[in-house]
Amino acid sequence: QVQLVESGGGLVQAGGSLRLSCAVSGSISGANALTWYRQAPGKQREYVAVIFSGVRTNYARSVKGRFTISRDNSKNTVYLQMNSLKPEDTAVYYCNANFDGVNYWGQGTQVTVSS
């Protein structure tokens, strides 16, 4: 089965930046979509950003203009560059890969933004 491992989370001050990585145990060029989600304490999981096989991207309104999703097919890795971080960005961030209509999830990485 496909495995995903997130990394790059940590503690950062408001206004700072972090880059998250998601390593996929398969060729991401074969993925229909690579997506980032997040879940804050006491809240349900929410969509953050997606990149499709043709490099087309989409972002949630709450992060548009601040976050950038990208991928490196040679490393089978998807990234989430997060700039101008706010305390409300604090959450566990998860990556998801869709292969042939099947979704695979990573374990998540914690991002904490202090004010």
Secondary structure, DSSP 8 states (H G I E B T S, - for coil): ---EEEE--EEEETT--EEEEEEESS-GGG-SEEEEEEE-TTS--EEEEEEETTS-EEE-TTTTTTEEEEEETTTTEEEEEE-S--GGG-EEEEEEEEETTEEEE---EEEEEE-
